[in-house]
C-alpha cells in the first residue's frame, strides 16, 4: 500500500478496533538490561533535566510538562522523543519519584498516541520504543500498581499487533534488522507464542541472507553499520536465551562471521575506520560488543566480498577501500571514497577519512560523503561517483583490487574507472609495506591521454601536527606520543584545511597534505613515501590545526571545507582551501 492510502486505513475506526484484544497480565521474559549488556543505564543528570522540564534532545529543548511532546519541535526531535531512547536517564536515577514520573509520561503519551499516529507508529520508531520499554520495564514499570501495568502491557500488545503487519512491507532495507529486533523482542517477551516467534525469526533469517555477506561484512560497507547490526543480533540472541528459546543457526553463524570482520575494521586505537558513514563509536563500546559476541575469530587480512584490504605490520594498521559501492538499496549513507585508505601507528591515528555519523548536520553529511573528504585521488574537484541526497547515482563500471605477500612484504594494487566517462581516466593505486621497518610506499597513476587537474589527498587526524619541510617535497608529522613521521613525494606538497567527525564532539578542524598536478601523456604517476623518523630527527612541528569547531551555517567558513551544503545535489566537490 502507498503511504497515503495505508495511513488513511490505519487511522480508521475499523483498524483501531482490529488492534484491540486481550493484553497480557505479565511479561513472559525480559530482555537483557543495561547491566547485562555492560553499558550505563543512562545519565542521572539528564534524568533530572527531564523531570525539571529542560531536557535537550536532537539539539532542541523538550518540556514534557507541556503538550506531549513539546509543540513546535522539529522532525528529528519528534523522532527522538517517540523512540523513548531517553528513558534510561530516568532509570539511572533509581528513585521512586523517577519511576512515578516515567509512569506519568507513559500515561500522557498513551492518551494522545495510544492509537495509530503516522510518526510515532512508524515501523522504525515503534520498534525502537518496543525495545526501550521492555529493556527498562523491570526498573521503571514493574513496581507500579496492577492497574498501571495492565494498561502498559495492553498498549505494548496493541503496538505489537501493528508492528507485526508492517515490519516487512513498510520498512526501508537498511532499517529492517532494527525493526525485526523490536518485533522479536515483542513476540518473545509479550506474546510468547511459539509460531509468532518462529515467523519473526524467519523474517530475520531472510534479512541476514541479504545483509550479511559471506565474509561477515555488512552489505552497506559501513563500519558503523557493521557494529550496529552486530549489536542488534547479539541482543536478539540474548532475549531468545532469556526466554529459553532456541537460537537459530543462521543467527549464530551471522554473529560468528560479523565479529571477526568488525575486528578487521578496527584501528590500533580500538576505534573503527571511517568509511561510508556510520560515525565513530567509542572504542570501549566496540570492545564491549565484541566481548558479548563470544566469537573468538581473529580479524582476517582481506574482506573479499566487501572489497576492503587490511595490513597489520610493524606497529601499523592500514585499511583500504578497494571495493565497489553498495547496491542501490543500501547506499543511503555511502561515500564517494573509492580507493581511500586510513593508517594508524602505535595506537595513534595518522591518515584518516573525514568520516560522518548519524547525528551529523544534513549539510555536513553530504559534504563529508564527497571524494574530497577522503584520503584518495580526486580529478578536477569532482566525485569519483555521483553523490545524491538519497544515495549514489553514477558509479564506476570496473573496480579491481589484488594483493600479494612474500616473506612479510605486502603490496596491494587497486583501480577504478570512476573518471573514465567524463575524463577518460582510470585511477590505479599501489601500496607497499616492507618487512624491515615501519613505513608505507605508495604510487598513484592516472591512466589516459587527457589533460586534467588532479589532487592526491592525505587527511590527517586532528591530533597530528604537520609542517612543510624546507625542500617543499615533504612534510613532517608529529603525533601526540612524540613519534614523528615524514611524508615525502616526487612533487611539491601543500598543507590545507580539513575537518574530522567525532561522535562525541562533532566536527573538528584538522589538516590535510595535498599533492597537486595535471595529467599529461598516456599515464601520470605520483610516487610518495611515509616513514617514521628517528626520535631526534626533524624539526618541531610549528602549526597546530587546533580544535575549534566550524559549522556549515558559517558562510565564510563553509567554502573552506569539502563539498559544502550547496554542492550536495550535483555530486560536485570543491577542494579544501
BELUR-V958399 format. One record per pair of residues at least 24 apart in sequence whose ideal C-beta (glycine too) atoms are under 10 Angstrom apart, sorted by the first residue. I is the first residue (numbers start at 0). J is the second residue. Records with the same first field share a line. If there is no record, write none. Layout:
I = J + J
This chain:
0 = 165 + 168 + 169
2 = 117 + 121 + 169
3 = 117
5 = 117 + 164 + 165 + 168 + 169
6 = 115 + 116 + 117 + 120
7 = 117
8 = 115
9 = 114 + 115 + 116 + 117 + 120 + 161 + 164 + 165
10 = 114 + 115 + 116 + 117
11 = 115
12 = 114
14 = 114 + 115 + 161 + 164
15 = 113 + 114 + 115 + 157
17 = 160 + 161 + 164
18 = 113 + 114 + 115 + 156 + 157 + 158 + 159 + 160 + 161 + 164
19 = 114 + 153 + 156 + 157 + 160
20 = 153 + 156 + 157 + 160
21 = 153 + 156
22 = 149 + 150 + 151 + 152 + 153 + 154 + 155 + 156 + 157 + 159 + 189 + 190
23 = 148 + 149 + 152 + 153 + 155 + 156 + 188 + 189 + 190 + 191
24 = 145 + 148 + 149 + 152 + 153
25 = 141 + 148 + 149 + 152 + 189
26 = 133 + 136 + 137 + 140 + 141 + 148 + 152 + 155 + 187 + 188 + 189 + 191 + 242
27 = 186 + 187 + 188 + 189 + 190 + 191 + 192 + 241 + 242 + 243
28 = 133 + 184 + 187 + 188 + 189 + 191 + 238 + 239 + 240 + 241 + 242 + 243 + 244
29 = 133 + 134 + 136 + 137 + 141 + 184 + 187 + 188 + 238 + 241 + 242
30 = 129 + 130 + 133 + 134 + 135 + 136 + 137 + 180 + 183 + 184 + 187 + 188 + 234 + 235 + 237 + 238 + 239 + 241 + 242
31 = 134 + 233 + 234 + 236 + 237 + 238 + 240 + 241 + 291
32 = 87 + 90 + 133 + 134 + 135 + 136 + 137 + 138
33 = 87 + 90 + 91 + 134 + 135 + 138
34 = 138
35 = 134 + 234 + 237 + 241 + 291
36 = 134 + 230 + 233 + 234 + 237 + 287 + 288 + 291
37 = 283 + 284 + 286 + 287 + 288 + 290 + 291
38 = 87 + 283 + 284 + 287 + 288
39 = 87 + 88 + 91
40 = 86 + 87 + 88 + 89 + 90 + 91 + 92 + 93 + 134 + 135 + 138
41 = 84 + 85 + 86 + 87 + 88 + 89 + 90 + 91 + 92 + 135 + 138
42 = 85 + 87 + 88 + 91 + 92
43 = 88 + 89 + 90 + 91 + 92 + 93 + 94 + 97
44 = 88 + 91 + 92
45 = 85 + 87 + 88 + 89 + 91 + 92
46 = 85 + 86 + 87 + 88 + 89 + 90 + 91 + 92 + 93 + 94 + 97 + 100 + 101
47 = 88 + 89 + 91 + 92 + 97
48 = 85 + 88
49 = 85 + 86 + 88 + 89 + 92 + 97 + 100 + 101 + 104
50 = 88 + 89 + 92 + 94 + 96 + 97 + 99 + 100 + 101 + 104
54 = 80 + 85 + 88
56 = 80 + 82 + 84 + 85
57 = 358
58 = 358 + 360
61 = 85
63 = 100 + 103 + 104 + 107 + 108
64 = 103 + 107
66 = 107 + 111
67 = 104 + 106 + 107 + 108 + 109 + 110 + 111 + 112
68 = 104 + 107 + 108 + 111 + 112 + 119
74 = 118
75 = 358 + 361
77 = 118 + 119 + 124
78 = 118 + 119 + 121 + 123 + 124 + 127
79 = 124 + 127
80 = 108 + 118 + 119 + 124
81 = 108 + 112 + 116 + 118 + 119 + 120 + 121 + 124 + 125 + 127 + 128
82 = 119 + 123 + 124 + 125 + 126 + 127 + 128 + 130 + 131
83 = 108 + 119 + 124 + 127 + 128 + 129 + 130 + 131 + 132 + 134 + 135
84 = 127 + 128 + 130 + 131
85 = 131
86 = 128 + 131 + 132 + 134 + 135 + 138 + 139 + 140
87 = 131 + 134 + 135 + 138 + 139
89 = 135 + 138 + 139
90 = 131 + 134 + 135 + 136 + 137 + 138 + 139 + 140
91 = 135 + 138
92 = 138 + 139
93 = 138 + 139
95 = 142
97 = 138 + 139
98 = 138 + 139 + 140 + 141 + 142 + 143
99 = 139 + 142 + 143 + 147
100 = 139
101 = 135 + 138 + 139 + 140 + 143
102 = 139 + 140 + 142 + 143 + 144 + 147 + 148 + 150 + 151
104 = 139
105 = 132 + 139 + 140 + 143 + 147 + 150 + 151 + 154 + 155
106 = 147 + 150 + 151 + 154
108 = 154
109 = 150 + 151 + 153 + 154 + 157
112 = 154 + 158
113 = 150 + 153 + 154 + 157 + 158
114 = 154 + 157 + 158 + 161
115 = 157 + 158 + 161
119 = 158
120 = 157 + 158 + 161 + 162 + 165
121 = 165 + 169 + 170 + 174 + 178
122 = 161 + 162 + 164 + 165 + 166 + 167 + 168 + 169 + 170 + 171 + 174 + 175 + 177 + 178 + 179 + 181 + 182
123 = 169 + 170 + 171 + 173 + 174 + 175 + 177 + 178 + 181
124 = 178 + 181
125 = 158 + 159 + 161 + 162 + 165 + 166 + 178 + 181 + 182 + 185
126 = 158 + 159 + 162 + 165 + 166 + 170 + 174 + 175 + 176 + 177 + 178 + 179 + 180 + 181 + 182 + 183 + 184 + 185
127 = 174 + 177 + 178 + 180 + 181
128 = 155 + 158 + 162 + 181
129 = 155 + 158 + 159 + 162 + 178 + 180 + 181 + 182 + 183 + 184 + 185 + 188 + 189
130 = 177 + 180 + 181 + 182 + 183 + 184 + 185 + 188 + 231 + 234 + 238
131 = 181 + 184
132 = 158 + 181 + 184 + 185 + 188
133 = 181 + 184 + 185 + 187 + 188 + 189 + 238
134 = 184 + 188 + 234 + 238
136 = 188
152 = 189
155 = 184 + 185 + 188 + 189
156 = 185 + 189 + 190
158 = 185 + 189
159 = 184 + 185 + 186 + 188 + 189 + 190 + 195
160 = 185 + 190
162 = 186 + 199
163 = 190 + 195 + 198 + 199
166 = 198 + 199 + 202
167 = 202 + 205 + 206
170 = 206
171 = 328 + 329 + 331
172 = 206 + 209 + 210 + 218 + 219 + 326 + 327 + 328 + 329 + 331
173 = 210 + 217 + 218 + 219 + 221 + 224 + 228 + 325 + 328 + 329 + 330 + 331 + 332
174 = 331
175 = 202 + 203 + 205 + 206 + 209 + 210
176 = 202 + 203 + 206 + 207 + 209 + 210 + 211 + 217 + 224 + 227 + 228 + 231 + 232 + 235 + 253
177 = 227 + 228 + 231
178 = 202 + 206
179 = 203 + 204 + 205 + 206 + 207 + 231 + 235
180 = 228 + 230 + 231 + 232 + 234 + 235 + 238
181 = 231
182 = 235
183 = 231 + 234 + 235 + 238 + 239 + 244 + 250
184 = 234 + 235 + 238 + 239
186 = 238 + 242
187 = 235 + 238 + 239 + 241 + 242 + 244
188 = 238 + 241 + 242
191 = 242 + 244
193 = 244
196 = 239 + 242 + 244 + 245
197 = 244 + 245 + 247
199 = 235
200 = 235 + 239 + 244 + 245 + 246 + 247 + 249 + 250
201 = 247 + 249
203 = 231 + 232 + 235 + 247 + 249 + 250 + 253
204 = 247 + 248 + 249 + 250 + 253
205 = 249
206 = 253
207 = 232 + 247 + 249 + 250 + 252 + 253 + 254 + 256 + 257
208 = 249 + 253
209 = 326 + 328 + 329
210 = 253 + 257 + 328 + 329
211 = 249 + 252 + 253 + 254 + 256 + 257 + 260 + 304
212 = 256 + 257 + 260 + 302 + 303 + 304 + 305 + 306
213 = 256 + 303 + 304 + 305
214 = 256 + 257 + 259 + 260 + 263 + 299 + 301 + 302 + 303 + 304 + 305 + 306 + 307
215 = 252 + 253 + 254 + 255 + 256 + 257 + 258 + 259 + 260 + 261 + 262 + 263 + 294 + 296 + 299 + 302 + 304 + 305
216 = 256 + 257 + 260 + 261 + 263 + 264 + 302 + 303 + 304 + 305 + 306 + 307 + 322
217 = 257 + 260 + 261 + 264 + 275 + 277 + 305 + 325 + 329
218 = 304 + 305 + 325 + 326 + 328 + 329 + 330
219 = 274 + 275 + 276 + 277 + 305 + 324 + 325 + 326 + 328 + 329 + 330 + 331 + 332 + 333
220 = 264 + 274 + 275 + 276 + 277 + 302 + 304 + 305 + 306 + 307 + 320 + 322 + 323 + 324 + 325 + 326 + 329 + 330 + 332 + 333 + 334 + 336
221 = 264 + 271 + 272 + 273 + 274 + 275 + 276 + 277 + 278 + 305 + 325 + 329 + 331 + 332 + 333 + 334 + 355
222 = 260 + 261 + 263 + 264 + 265 + 266 + 270 + 271 + 272 + 273 + 274 + 275 + 276 + 277 + 278 + 279 + 280 + 285 + 307 + 318 + 354
223 = 264 + 271 + 272 + 273 + 274 + 275 + 276 + 277 + 278 + 279 + 280 + 332 + 354 + 355 + 356 + 357 + 502
224 = 275 + 276 + 277 + 278 + 325 + 329 + 331 + 332 + 357
225 = 257 + 258 + 260 + 261 + 263 + 264 + 271 + 274 + 275 + 277 + 305
226 = 257 + 261 + 264 + 265 + 271 + 277 + 278 + 280 + 284 + 285 + 288 + 289
227 = 277 + 278 + 280 + 288 + 357
228 = 253 + 254 + 257 + 261
229 = 253 + 254 + 256 + 257 + 258 + 260 + 261 + 285 + 288 + 289 + 291 + 292 + 294
230 = 257 + 261 + 280 + 284 + 285 + 287 + 288 + 289 + 291 + 292
232 = 257 + 258 + 292
233 = 257 + 258 + 288 + 289 + 290 + 291 + 292 + 293 + 294
234 = 288 + 291
236 = 291 + 292 + 293
237 = 291
251 = 293 + 294
254 = 291 + 292 + 293 + 294
255 = 292 + 293 + 294 + 295 + 296
256 = 294 + 296
257 = 288 + 289 + 292 + 294 + 296
258 = 288 + 289 + 290 + 291 + 292 + 293 + 294 + 295 + 296 + 298
259 = 289 + 292 + 294 + 295 + 296 + 297 + 298 + 299 + 302
260 = 296 + 298 + 299 + 302 + 304 + 305 + 307
261 = 285 + 288 + 289 + 292 + 294 + 298
262 = 289 + 292 + 294 + 296 + 297 + 298 + 299 + 309
263 = 296 + 297 + 298 + 299 + 300 + 301 + 302 + 305 + 307 + 308 + 309 + 311 + 316 + 318
264 = 298 + 302 + 305 + 307 + 309 + 318 + 341
265 = 289 + 298 + 309 + 316 + 318 + 343
266 = 309 + 311 + 315 + 316 + 317 + 318 + 341 + 342 + 343 + 344 + 346 + 347 + 348 + 349 + 351
267 = 311 + 314 + 315 + 316 + 342 + 343 + 344 + 345 + 346 + 347 + 348 + 349
268 = 316 + 343 + 344 + 345 + 346 + 347 + 348 + 460
269 = 343 + 346
270 = 343 + 348 + 501 + 502
271 = 318 + 341 + 354
272 = 307 + 309 + 316 + 317 + 318 + 319 + 320 + 339 + 340 + 341 + 343 + 348 + 351 + 352 + 354
273 = 318 + 334 + 336 + 339 + 341 + 348 + 351 + 352 + 353 + 354 + 355 + 356 + 367 + 372 + 373 + 374 + 458 + 499 + 500
274 = 305 + 307 + 318 + 319 + 320 + 322 + 333 + 334 + 336 + 339 + 340 + 341 + 352 + 354 + 373
275 = 320 + 324 + 325 + 329 + 330 + 331 + 332 + 333 + 334 + 335 + 336 + 352 + 354 + 355 + 368
276 = 331 + 332 + 333 + 334 + 354 + 355 + 356 + 357 + 359 + 364 + 367 + 368 + 500
277 = 332 + 334 + 354 + 355 + 356 + 357 + 502
278 = 332 + 354 + 355 + 356 + 357 + 358 + 359 + 500 + 501 + 502 + 503
279 = 351 + 354 + 355 + 356 + 499 + 500 + 501 + 502 + 503 + 504
280 = 356 + 502 + 503
281 = 501 + 502 + 503
284 = 502
300 = 402 + 404 + 409
301 = 400 + 402 + 411
303 = 400 + 402
306 = 337 + 338 + 398 + 399 + 400 + 413
307 = 340 + 400
308 = 340 + 400 + 401 + 402 + 409 + 411 + 413 + 430
309 = 402 + 409 + 411
310 = 340 + 342 + 402 + 404 + 409 + 410 + 411 + 430 + 431 + 432 + 439
311 = 343 + 409 + 432
312 = 404 + 407 + 408 + 409 + 432 + 433 + 434 + 437 + 439
313 = 344 + 345 + 407 + 432 + 433 + 434 + 435 + 436 + 437 + 438 + 439 + 531
314 = 343 + 344 + 345 + 346 + 347 + 437 + 482 + 531
315 = 342 + 343 + 344 + 345 + 349 + 432 + 437 + 438 + 439 + 529 + 531
316 = 341 + 342 + 343 + 344 + 345 + 346 + 348 + 349
317 = 341 + 342 + 343 + 344 + 349 + 350 + 409 + 411 + 430 + 432 + 439 + 529
318 = 342 + 343 + 352
319 = 374 + 375 + 400 + 402 + 411 + 413 + 428 + 430
320 = 352 + 373 + 374 + 375 + 400 + 413
321 = 398 + 399 + 400 + 401 + 402 + 411 + 412 + 413 + 414 + 415 + 428 + 430
322 = 398 + 399 + 400 + 413 + 415
323 = 384 + 394 + 395 + 396 + 397 + 398 + 399 + 400 + 415
324 = 383 + 384 + 390 + 391 + 394 + 395 + 398 + 415 + 417
325 = 390 + 391
326 = 390 + 391
327 = 389 + 390 + 391 + 392 + 394
328 = 390
329 = 390
330 = 384 + 386 + 387 + 389 + 390 + 391 + 392 + 394
331 = 387 + 388 + 389 + 390 + 391
332 = 356 + 357 + 364 + 368 + 390
333 = 368 + 384 + 386 + 390 + 391 + 394
334 = 364 + 367 + 368 + 369 + 370 + 372 + 373 + 382 + 383 + 384 + 386 + 391
335 = 368 + 369 + 370 + 371 + 372 + 373 + 375 + 377 + 381 + 382 + 383 + 384 + 385 + 386 + 391 + 393 + 394 + 395 + 417 + 562 + 570 + 572
336 = 367 + 368 + 369 + 370 + 371 + 372 + 373 + 374 + 375 + 382 + 383 + 384
337 = 370 + 373 + 375 + 376 + 382 + 383 + 384 + 394 + 395 + 398 + 413 + 414 + 415 + 416 + 417 + 418 + 426 + 428
338 = 370 + 373 + 374 + 375 + 376 + 383 + 398 + 400 + 411 + 413 + 414 + 415 + 417 + 426 + 427 + 428 + 430 + 443
339 = 370 + 372 + 373 + 374 + 375 + 376 + 383 + 428 + 456 + 458
340 = 373 + 374 + 375 + 411 + 413 + 428 + 430 + 439 + 441 + 457
341 = 373 + 374 + 458 + 460
342 = 374 + 430 + 439 + 457 + 460 + 484 + 529
343 = 460
344 = 437 + 438 + 439 + 476 + 478 + 480 + 482 + 484 + 529 + 531
345 = 437 + 478 + 480 + 482 + 531
346 = 478 + 480
347 = 460 + 462 + 463 + 478 + 479 + 480 + 482 + 484
348 = 459 + 460 + 461 + 462 + 463 + 478 + 479 + 499
349 = 439 + 457 + 459 + 460 + 462 + 463 + 476 + 478 + 482 + 484 + 486 + 529
350 = 374 + 439 + 456 + 457 + 458 + 459 + 460 + 463 + 476 + 484 + 486 + 511 + 512 + 529
351 = 457 + 458 + 459 + 460 + 461 + 463 + 497 + 499 + 500 + 509 + 511
352 = 456 + 458 + 499 + 500
353 = 456 + 458 + 497 + 498 + 499 + 500 + 506 + 507 + 509 + 511 + 560 + 561 + 562 + 575
354 = 458 + 498 + 499 + 500 + 501 + 502 + 506
355 = 500 + 506
356 = 500 + 501 + 502 + 503 + 505
357 = 502
358 = 500 + 502 + 505
359 = 500 + 502 + 505 + 506 + 551
360 = 505 + 506 + 550 + 551 + 552 + 564
361 = 388 + 551 + 564 + 567
362 = 550 + 551 + 552 + 557 + 562 + 563 + 564 + 565 + 566 + 567
363 = 498 + 500 + 505 + 506 + 549 + 550 + 551 + 557 + 560 + 561 + 562 + 563 + 564 + 567
364 = 388 + 500 + 551 + 562 + 564 + 567
365 = 551 + 561 + 562 + 563 + 564 + 565 + 566 + 567 + 568 + 570
366 = 498 + 506 + 551 + 557 + 560 + 561 + 562 + 563 + 564 + 565 + 566 + 567 + 572 + 573
367 = 498 + 499 + 500 + 506 + 560 + 561 + 562
368 = 561 + 562 + 567 + 570 + 572
369 = 560 + 561 + 562 + 563 + 566 + 567 + 570 + 571 + 572 + 573
370 = 417 + 418 + 454 + 456 + 561 + 562 + 570 + 572
371 = 454 + 456 + 458 + 497 + 511 + 513 + 560 + 561 + 562 + 566 + 571 + 572 + 573 + 574 + 575
372 = 456 + 458 + 497 + 498 + 499 + 500 + 511 + 560 + 561 + 562 + 572 + 575
373 = 456 + 458 + 561
374 = 455 + 456 + 457 + 458 + 459 + 497 + 511 + 512
375 = 415 + 426 + 428 + 443 + 454 + 455 + 456 + 457 + 458
376 = 415 + 417 + 418 + 424 + 426 + 427 + 428 + 443 + 444 + 445 + 453 + 454 + 455 + 456 + 514 + 525
377 = 418 + 426 + 452 + 453 + 454 + 455 + 456 + 513 + 561 + 572 + 574
378 = 417 + 418 + 421 + 422 + 424 + 426 + 445 + 447 + 449 + 451 + 452 + 453 + 454 + 518
379 = 418 + 421 + 422 + 424 + 451 + 452 + 453 + 454 + 517 + 518 + 571 + 572
380 = 452 + 453 + 454 + 561 + 562 + 566 + 571 + 572 + 573 + 574
381 = 417 + 418 + 421 + 422 + 451 + 569 + 570 + 571 + 572 + 573
382 = 417 + 418 + 562 + 566 + 569 + 570 + 571 + 572
383 = 415 + 416 + 417 + 418 + 426 + 570 + 572
384 = 415 + 417 + 418 + 570
385 = 417 + 569 + 570 + 571
386 = 562 + 566 + 567 + 568 + 569 + 570 + 571 + 572
387 = 567 + 568 + 569 + 570
388 = 567 + 568
391 = 570
392 = 570
393 = 417 + 420 + 421 + 570
395 = 419 + 420 + 425 + 426
396 = 420
397 = 425
399 = 425 + 427
400 = 428
401 = 429
402 = 430
403 = 431
404 = 432 + 434
405 = 434
406 = 433 + 434
407 = 432 + 433 + 434 + 435
408 = 432 + 433 + 434 + 435
409 = 433 + 434
410 = 440
411 = 441
412 = 442
414 = 444 + 446
416 = 446 + 447
418 = 445 + 446 + 447 + 449 + 451 + 453 + 518
419 = 446 + 447
421 = 449 + 451
422 = 447 + 449 + 450 + 451 + 453 + 518
423 = 447 + 448 + 449 + 451 + 518
424 = 448 + 449 + 451 + 453 + 518 + 522 + 523
425 = 522
426 = 453 + 455
427 = 522 + 524
428 = 455 + 525
429 = 524 + 526
431 = 528
436 = 530 + 531
437 = 482 + 484 + 529 + 530 + 531
438 = 484 + 485 + 528 + 529 + 530 + 531
439 = 484 + 486 + 527 + 528 + 529 + 530
440 = 526 + 527 + 528 + 529 + 530
441 = 486 + 488 + 525 + 526 + 527 + 528 + 529
442 = 489 + 524 + 525 + 526 + 527 + 528
443 = 488 + 514 + 516 + 523 + 524 + 525 + 526 + 527
444 = 518 + 522 + 523 + 524 + 525 + 526
445 = 516 + 517 + 518 + 519 + 522 + 523 + 524 + 525
446 = 518 + 521 + 522 + 523 + 524
447 = 518 + 520 + 521 + 522 + 523
448 = 518 + 519 + 520 + 521 + 522 + 523
449 = 517 + 518 + 519 + 520 + 521 + 523
450 = 517 + 518 + 519 + 520 + 523
451 = 516 + 517 + 518 + 519 + 523
452 = 515 + 516 + 517 + 518 + 574
453 = 514 + 515 + 516 + 517 + 518 + 523 + 525
454 = 493 + 495 + 511 + 513 + 514 + 515 + 516 + 525 + 574 + 575
455 = 488 + 490 + 492 + 512 + 513 + 514 + 515 + 516 + 525 + 527
456 = 495 + 497 + 511 + 512 + 513 + 514 + 515 + 561 + 574 + 575
457 = 486 + 488 + 492 + 497 + 510 + 511 + 512 + 513 + 514 + 527 + 529
458 = 495 + 497 + 498 + 499 + 509 + 510 + 511 + 512 + 513 + 561 + 575
459 = 486 + 494 + 497 + 499 + 509 + 510 + 511 + 512 + 544
460 = 497 + 499 + 507 + 509 + 510 + 544
461 = 497 + 498 + 499 + 501 + 504 + 507 + 508 + 509 + 510 + 543 + 544 + 545 + 546
462 = 499 + 507 + 509 + 543 + 544 + 546
463 = 509 + 510 + 540 + 543 + 544
464 = 510 + 539 + 540 + 541 + 542 + 543 + 544
465 = 492 + 494 + 509 + 510 + 511 + 512 + 540 + 541 + 542 + 543 + 544
466 = 494 + 510 + 537 + 538 + 539 + 540 + 541 + 542
467 = 491 + 492 + 493 + 494 + 512 + 540 + 542
468 = 492 + 537 + 538
469 = 538
472 = 514 + 527
473 = 512 + 527 + 528 + 530 + 537
474 = 510 + 512 + 529 + 540
475 = 532 + 536 + 537 + 538 + 539 + 540
476 = 510 + 512 + 529 + 531 + 532 + 537 + 540
477 = 532 + 537 + 538 + 539 + 540 + 541 + 542 + 543
478 = 531 + 540
481 = 534
482 = 531 + 532 + 534
483 = 530 + 531 + 532 + 533 + 534 + 535 + 536 + 537 + 538 + 539 + 540
484 = 529 + 530 + 531 + 532 + 537
485 = 528 + 529 + 530 + 531 + 532 + 536 + 537
486 = 512 + 514 + 527 + 528 + 529 + 530
487 = 526 + 527 + 528 + 529 + 530
488 = 512 + 514 + 525 + 526 + 527 + 528 + 529
489 = 514 + 516 + 524 + 525 + 526 + 527 + 528
490 = 514 + 515 + 516 + 525 + 526 + 527
491 = 515 + 516
492 = 527
494 = 542 + 544 + 575
495 = 559 + 574 + 575 + 576
496 = 544 + 549 + 556 + 559 + 560 + 561 + 575 + 576
497 = 544 + 559 + 560 + 561 + 575
498 = 544 + 548 + 549 + 559 + 560 + 561 + 575
499 = 544 + 546
501 = 548
504 = 546 + 548
505 = 548 + 549 + 550
506 = 547 + 548 + 549 + 550 + 551 + 560
507 = 544 + 545 + 546 + 547 + 548 + 549
508 = 543 + 544 + 545 + 546 + 547 + 548 + 549 + 556 + 559 + 560
509 = 544 + 545 + 546 + 575
510 = 540 + 542 + 543 + 544 + 545 + 575
511 = 544 + 561 + 574 + 575
513 = 574 + 575
515 = 574
